[in-house]
Each structure stands twice: as C-alpha cells, then as structure tokens.
C-alpha cells in the first residue's frame, strides 16, 4: 500500500486517470487506423514533433515527405493537400495524446515520490507501468516504420499493429490491477474451478483482442461479410494459401477472420457454461456480468461484420472489447490472492 490513506486515495485517482486516458488512446488509435492516417507523419521526433506544421511551407514539406511513401504513390496519388491535412491531424493528435499520458504518468509519480507517499514495492510497480508506456511509444514507431520504407507494405505490418494494441491492453489491464490492489475490496472465495474459469476467460479474451487487431490490420472485417458462413463456407477454402503458408495465421484475411470467429464462439460457450455452473455460488454475479458483456460484444461484432465494418461500428466494437477485457481482469483479480504493497 501507499504510506497513508491520503496517499492511497490520490494514487488510485491517478491510476484511474491514466486508465481512462489509455482507454481513450486506444480508441483514438483505432480511429487513426480506420481512417488510414497512421503513415501521414513519416518521422519520429518525440520533442519537436509535438508542434504541428505552421504555415504553408511547413505543410508543403510534410506533404512532400508523405509523397515519398508507397502508400501515397500506389494508393493515395490523387490526394490533395487538404485531404493530407485531415489524416495528418489524426496521427498528430494520436501522438500528442500519447505524450500527454507520459507527462501525467511521470509527473504524478514524481509528485508522489517527493511527498514520500510511496513504499518501495509500490514505487517499483509504478515504475514498471511508466516503462511500459515508454516501450509503447517505441513500438508505435516500429509499427509505423513498417509502412514507410522498412518493408514493401503499403500499410503497417499487421503483426506490428497487433503488438502495439496488445501492449496497450497490458498497460490498461496492469493499471486496473494496481488500482484494485490499492483498494479495500475483498477477494471472492470461488475455489480452484472458479479461479481457473476467471483466468481462462481472461486469457482467451486477451488472445481474442489480439486476433481482432490482426483482422483490423488486414481489413479482413471488410472481406467476408456473411455470417455464420464465410463466402458460403463454414471453413473458408483460402484459409492457408500456398503463397502465404503458415504466415496466413497472421497475414491471411480468411484465416484471421475465421480464427477471430472461432475464438469468439469458444469464449461465448465457456462463459455461458460458467454462468450455469456458478449459479448460486460466490462469483456468479461477476460471471453473469462477463456473460452479458460477451454477448453484447459478439452480437455487435456480427452486426459490424454484416455491415462491412464501417468506421463508427468498428470503433464501438473495439470500445466494448476493451471494457470486456477490463471486466475480465477484475474477475481474475477478485478470484486471486491479494498482493501486499
């Protein structure tokens, strides 16, 4: 724990703020991806890049840099300066918000340390959180660089996009776990079966979210838009084409969407069985809450798919997915053992 009740209160408020900002950042990142804005800024300048282009010459210079990318030359060659500015503002806002999260994270930790509010063990855990945020910035650039000359792709590599998204989930999940550890909520005695159910659901939902990032990175959600079949087949014929081989699991539109569907079915079945098994026992309410969220997420996912994944529906699907993941983190925490700070 922090050294005083006042310190604990303010650290928990700070953690809530970071979690909310990371959640917003995930949605902003999703909008940046779905508007194809991620490659509009071709350089990584952590300090000077905080300022946007000022004046016609600065905008012309940024546009000229973007015109050297394969995305512009092969896909957006008819883009006007005004259209470029639209995607530029999305990416610039995405990066600026990331810098703001970093400032609040480092600034808050510094204030708590100066006041002497943090125990040694809590300081280590909070420093891990800050380090994860710094790593996220570096991975973000690693992702962008795959689309601006490092590879032959017109857009970012899907597995790099998935890595960037997965780390965001780790950060928000870790933040939520720390917040829960610093609170006074009691754990639930559910037995080994309940604990395995909670951990299993958390693991599957985490994998499913990563799978969804691959689908988004490949625009696979706009490829097979029938359900429950895929182009009239349960198991799509082009699941693993010869030219991709095993890479189809990460780079194939048919494979990634099929896997995303199958994992969703598995989560749905497991959580509904869990509700039946846990009924009347400790942890049933939490399991039922997860079942409602899983049902809502799966239903919205099907609706989004049948609608060819328009921007608005896709962002809501992502937003619900993160809420579901955090709920699974909470369920796993409630059924685990309390850590001492």
C-alpha positions as CSV (number, residue, x, y, z in Angstrom):
1,X,0.0,0.0,0.0
2,X,0.9,3.7,-0.1
3,X,2.2,5.1,3.2
4,X,-1.0,6.9,4.2
5,X,-4.7,6.6,3.4
6,X,-4.5,10.1,1.7
7,X,-1.6,8.8,-0.4
8,X,-3.5,5.7,-1.4
9,X,-6.5,7.8,-2.4
10,X,-4.5,10.1,-4.7
11,X,-2.5,7.2,-6.2
12,X,-5.8,5.4,-7.0
13,X,-7.2,8.6,-8.6
14,X,-4.1,9.0,-10.6
15,X,-4.3,5.4,-11.8
16,X,-8.0,5.9,-12.8
17,X,-7.0,8.9,-14.8
18,X,-4.2,7.0,-16.6
19,X,-6.5,4.1,-17.3
20,X,-9.2,6.4,-18.8
21,X,-6.6,8.2,-20.9
22,X,-5.2,4.8,-22.1
23,X,-8.7,3.8,-23.0
24,X,-9.2,7.0,-24.9
25,X,-5.8,6.5,-26.6
26,X,-6.9,3.0,-27.8
27,X,-10.0,4.5,-29.4
28,X,-8.0,7.3,-30.9
29,X,-5.6,4.8,-32.3
30,X,-8.4,2.8,-33.7
31,X,-9.8,5.9,-35.5
32,X,-6.3,6.6,-36.8
33,X,-6.0,3.1,-38.2
34,X,-9.5,3.1,-39.7
35,X,-9.0,6.5,-41.4
36,X,-5.7,5.3,-42.8
37,X,-3.9,8.2,-41.1
38,X,-1.1,6.3,-39.4
39,X,1.5,6.9,-42.1
40,X,0.9,10.6,-42.6
41,X,3.8,11.5,-40.3
42,X,7.0,9.9,-41.6
43,X,9.4,10.9,-38.8
44,X,9.6,10.3,-35.1
45,X,10.5,13.4,-33.2
46,X,9.5,13.0,-29.5
47,X,10.1,16.6,-28.7
48,X,9.9,18.8,-31.8
49,X,7.2,16.6,-33.2
50,X,4.8,17.9,-30.5
51,X,4.3,21.1,-32.6
52,X,2.2,20.8,-35.8
53,X,3.2,22.3,-39.1
54,X,2.8,26.1,-39.1
55,X,2.5,27.9,-42.3
56,X,2.1,26.9,-46.0
57,X,5.8,26.0,-46.4
58,X,5.8,23.6,-43.4
59,X,2.7,21.9,-44.6
60,X,4.2,21.6,-48.1
61,X,7.3,20.0,-46.6
62,X,5.3,17.4,-44.6
63,X,3.2,16.6,-47.6
64,X,6.3,16.1,-49.7
65,X,7.7,13.6,-47.2
66,X,4.4,11.7,-47.3
67,X,4.5,11.7,-51.1
68,X,7.7,9.6,-50.9
69,X,5.8,6.7,-49.2
70,X,4.5,3.7,-51.1
71,X,1.0,4.3,-49.7
72,X,0.9,7.7,-51.4
73,X,2.5,6.6,-54.7
74,X,0.4,3.4,-55.1
75,X,-2.9,4.2,-53.3
76,X,-3.3,7.9,-52.5
77,X,-1.6,9.5,-55.5
78,X,-4.6,11.7,-56.2
79,X,-4.7,13.1,-52.6
80,X,-4.9,16.9,-52.2
81,X,-3.2,18.9,-49.5
82,X,-6.5,19.3,-47.7
83,X,-7.0,15.6,-47.6
84,X,-3.5,15.1,-46.4
85,X,-4.1,17.6,-43.6
86,X,-7.1,15.6,-42.5
87,X,-5.2,12.4,-42.0
88,X,-2.2,14.3,-40.6
89,X,-4.3,15.8,-37.8
90,X,-5.5,12.3,-36.7
91,X,-1.9,11.0,-36.4
92,X,-0.6,14.1,-34.8
93,X,-3.4,14.1,-32.3
94,X,-2.7,10.4,-31.6
95,X,0.9,11.1,-30.9
96,X,0.2,14.3,-28.8
97,X,-2.2,12.4,-26.6
98,X,0.4,9.7,-26.0
99,X,2.9,12.4,-24.9
100,X,0.3,13.8,-22.6
101,X,-0.2,10.4,-20.9
102,X,3.5,10.2,-20.5
103,X,3.7,13.6,-18.8
104,X,0.9,12.8,-16.4
105,X,2.4,9.4,-15.6
106,X,5.9,10.7,-14.9
107,X,4.7,13.9,-13.3
108,X,2.3,12.1,-10.9
109,X,5.0,9.6,-9.9
110,X,7.4,12.4,-9.3
111,X,5.0,14.3,-7.0
112,X,4.2,11.1,-5.0
113,X,7.9,10.3,-4.6
114,X,8.7,13.9,-3.5
115,X,5.9,13.7,-0.9
116,X,7.2,10.4,0.4
117,X,3.9,8.7,-0.3
118,X,5.2,5.5,-1.9
119,X,6.5,2.3,-0.4
120,X,9.5,0.7,-2.1
121,X,7.4,-2.1,-3.6
122,X,4.7,0.3,-4.9
123,X,7.4,2.5,-6.4
124,X,8.8,-0.4,-8.4
125,X,5.3,-1.4,-9.7
126,X,4.5,2.2,-10.7
127,X,7.9,2.5,-12.5
128,X,7.1,-0.7,-14.4
129,X,3.9,1.0,-15.5
130,X,5.8,4.1,-16.7
131,X,8.3,1.9,-18.5
132,X,5.6,0.0,-20.3
133,X,4.3,3.4,-21.5
134,X,7.7,4.3,-22.9
135,X,8.0,1.0,-24.6
136,X,4.6,1.5,-26.2
137,X,5.9,4.7,-27.8
138,X,8.9,2.9,-29.3
139,X,6.7,0.0,-30.6
140,X,4.4,2.6,-32.1
141,X,7.2,3.9,-34.2
142,X,8.4,0.3,-35.0
143,X,4.8,-0.3,-36.3
144,X,4.7,2.9,-38.4
145,X,8.2,2.3,-39.9
146,X,6.9,-0.9,-41.4
147,X,4.8,1.1,-43.7
148,X,7.1,3.9,-44.7
149,X,10.0,2.1,-46.4
150,X,11.3,-0.5,-43.9
151,X,9.1,-3.1,-45.7
152,X,7.4,-3.3,-49.0
153,X,4.0,-3.0,-47.5
154,X,1.6,-0.1,-48.4
155,X,0.4,0.0,-44.8
156,X,1.7,-1.1,-41.4
157,X,2.5,-4.8,-40.8
158,X,-0.5,-6.4,-39.1
159,X,1.6,-8.3,-36.5
160,X,3.3,-5.0,-35.5
161,X,-0.2,-3.4,-35.2
162,X,-1.3,-6.3,-33.1
163,X,1.8,-5.9,-30.9
164,X,1.1,-2.2,-30.4
165,X,-2.5,-2.9,-29.5
166,X,-1.7,-5.9,-27.2
167,X,0.8,-3.8,-25.2
168,X,-2.0,-1.1,-24.8
169,X,-4.2,-3.9,-23.3
170,X,-1.4,-4.9,-21.0
171,X,-1.0,-1.3,-19.8
172,X,-4.7,-0.8,-19.1
173,X,-5.0,-4.2,-17.5
174,X,-1.9,-3.7,-15.3
175,X,-3.2,-0.2,-14.3
176,X,-6.6,-1.7,-13.3
177,X,-4.9,-4.5,-11.4
178,X,-2.8,-1.9,-9.4
179,X,-5.9,0.2,-8.7
180,X,-7.7,-2.9,-7.4
181,X,-4.8,-3.9,-5.2
182,X,-4.7,-0.5,-3.6
183,X,-8.5,-0.6,-2.8
184,X,-10.4,-2.2,0.1
185,X,-12.5,-4.7,-2.0
186,X,-12.3,-8.2,-0.6
187,X,-11.5,-11.2,-2.7
188,X,-14.1,-13.9,-3.5
189,X,-13.6,-17.5,-2.4
190,X,-14.6,-19.4,-5.5
191,X,-12.4,-22.5,-5.3
192,X,-9.9,-23.7,-7.9
193,X,-12.6,-24.2,-10.6
194,X,-13.7,-20.6,-10.3
195,X,-10.2,-19.3,-10.4
196,X,-9.4,-21.4,-13.5
197,X,-12.6,-20.1,-15.1
198,X,-11.6,-16.5,-14.4
199,X,-8.0,-17.0,-15.7
200,X,-9.1,-18.9,-18.7
201,X,-11.6,-16.3,-19.7
202,X,-9.0,-13.5,-19.2
203,X,-6.5,-15.4,-21.4
204,X,-9.0,-16.2,-24.1
205,X,-10.3,-12.6,-24.2
206,X,-6.7,-11.3,-24.4
207,X,-6.0,-13.7,-27.3
208,X,-9.3,-12.7,-29.0
209,X,-8.4,-9.0,-28.8
210,X,-5.0,-9.7,-30.3
211,X,-6.8,-11.6,-33.1
212,X,-9.1,-8.7,-33.7
213,X,-6.1,-6.4,-34.1
214,X,-4.8,-8.7,-36.9
215,X,-8.3,-8.6,-38.5
216,X,-8.2,-4.8,-38.3
217,X,-4.7,-4.5,-39.7
218,X,-5.6,-6.6,-42.7
219,X,-9.0,-5.0,-43.2
220,X,-10.3,-8.6,-43.0
221,X,-13.5,-7.5,-41.5
222,X,-14.5,-5.9,-44.8
223,X,-13.7,-9.1,-46.8
224,X,-16.1,-11.8,-45.7
225,X,-19.3,-10.1,-44.7
226,X,-21.7,-13.0,-44.5
227,X,-22.5,-14.9,-41.3
228,X,-22.4,-17.6,-40.0
229,X,-20.7,-18.8,-43.1
230,X,-17.7,-17.2,-44.9
231,X,-18.4,-16.8,-48.7
232,X,-20.9,-19.6,-48.3
233,X,-18.5,-21.9,-46.4
234,X,-18.0,-22.7,-42.8
235,X,-14.3,-23.3,-43.2
236,X,-13.0,-20.9,-45.9
237,X,-11.2,-22.6,-48.8
238,X,-8.4,-19.9,-48.9
239,X,-7.6,-20.4,-45.2
240,X,-4.0,-21.1,-45.9
241,X,-3.0,-20.3,-49.5
242,X,0.3,-21.7,-50.8
243,X,1.9,-18.3,-51.2
244,X,1.5,-17.5,-47.5
245,X,1.7,-20.9,-45.9
246,X,1.8,-20.6,-42.1
247,X,2.0,-16.8,-42.3
248,X,-1.7,-17.0,-43.2
249,X,-2.3,-17.1,-39.4
250,X,-1.0,-13.6,-39.2
251,X,-1.3,-12.2,-42.8
252,X,-4.2,-14.0,-44.3
253,X,-7.6,-12.4,-44.4
254,X,-9.6,-15.6,-44.4
255,X,-7.5,-17.2,-41.7
256,X,-7.5,-14.3,-39.3
257,X,-11.2,-13.7,-39.6
258,X,-12.1,-17.4,-39.2
259,X,-9.8,-17.6,-36.1
260,X,-11.4,-14.5,-34.7
261,X,-14.9,-16.0,-35.1
262,X,-13.9,-19.4,-33.6
263,X,-12.3,-17.9,-30.5
264,X,-15.4,-15.7,-30.0
265,X,-17.6,-18.8,-30.2
266,X,-15.3,-20.5,-27.6
267,X,-15.5,-17.6,-25.2
268,X,-19.2,-17.4,-25.6
269,X,-19.8,-21.0,-24.8
270,X,-17.3,-21.1,-21.9
271,X,-18.8,-18.0,-20.2
272,X,-22.4,-19.3,-20.6
273,X,-21.4,-22.7,-19.1
274,X,-19.7,-20.8,-16.4
275,X,-22.9,-18.9,-15.5
276,X,-24.7,-22.2,-15.3
277,X,-22.1,-23.9,-13.1
278,X,-21.5,-20.9,-10.8
279,X,-25.2,-20.2,-10.3
280,X,-26.0,-19.6,-6.6
281,X,-22.2,-19.7,-5.7
282,X,-19.8,-16.9,-4.9
283,X,-18.6,-15.3,-8.2
284,X,-21.8,-16.0,-10.1
285,X,-22.7,-12.3,-10.4
286,X,-19.3,-11.5,-11.8
287,X,-19.5,-14.4,-14.2
288,X,-23.0,-13.3,-15.3
289,X,-21.7,-9.7,-15.9
290,X,-19.0,-11.1,-18.2
291,X,-21.6,-13.2,-20.0
292,X,-23.7,-10.1,-20.7
293,X,-20.6,-8.2,-22.0
294,X,-19.5,-11.2,-24.1
295,X,-23.0,-11.5,-25.6
296,X,-23.1,-7.7,-26.3
297,X,-19.7,-7.8,-27.9
298,X,-20.3,-10.9,-30.0
299,X,-23.7,-9.5,-31.2
300,X,-22.2,-6.2,-32.1
301,X,-19.3,-7.9,-33.8
302,X,-21.7,-9.8,-36.0
303,X,-23.7,-6.6,-36.8
304,X,-20.5,-4.8,-37.6
305,X,-19.4,-7.7,-39.9
306,X,-22.7,-7.8,-41.8
307,X,-22.4,-4.0,-42.2
308,X,-19.0,-4.3,-43.8
309,X,-17.3,-2.8,-40.7
310,X,-17.9,0.9,-41.2
311,X,-15.8,3.3,-39.0
312,X,-18.4,4.0,-36.4
313,X,-19.5,0.4,-35.8
314,X,-15.9,-0.8,-35.8
315,X,-14.9,1.7,-33.1
316,X,-17.8,0.7,-30.9
317,X,-16.8,-2.9,-31.3
318,X,-13.3,-2.1,-30.2
319,X,-14.5,0.1,-27.3
320,X,-16.8,-2.8,-26.0
321,X,-13.9,-5.2,-26.3
322,X,-11.6,-3.1,-24.1
323,X,-14.4,-2.9,-21.5
324,X,-14.9,-6.6,-21.6
325,X,-11.1,-7.1,-21.2
326,X,-11.0,-4.9,-18.1
327,X,-14.0,-6.7,-16.7
328,X,-12.2,-10.0,-17.1
329,X,-9.1,-8.5,-15.4
330,X,-11.4,-7.5,-12.5
331,X,-12.9,-11.0,-12.3
332,X,-9.4,-12.6,-12.3
333,X,-8.3,-10.2,-9.5
334,X,-11.4,-10.9,-7.4
335,X,-10.7,-14.6,-7.5
336,X,-7.0,-14.4,-6.9
337,X,-4.9,-13.5,-3.9
338,X,-4.2,-10.0,-2.6
339,X,-0.7,-8.6,-3.1
340,X,1.0,-6.6,-0.4
341,X,2.5,-3.2,-1.1
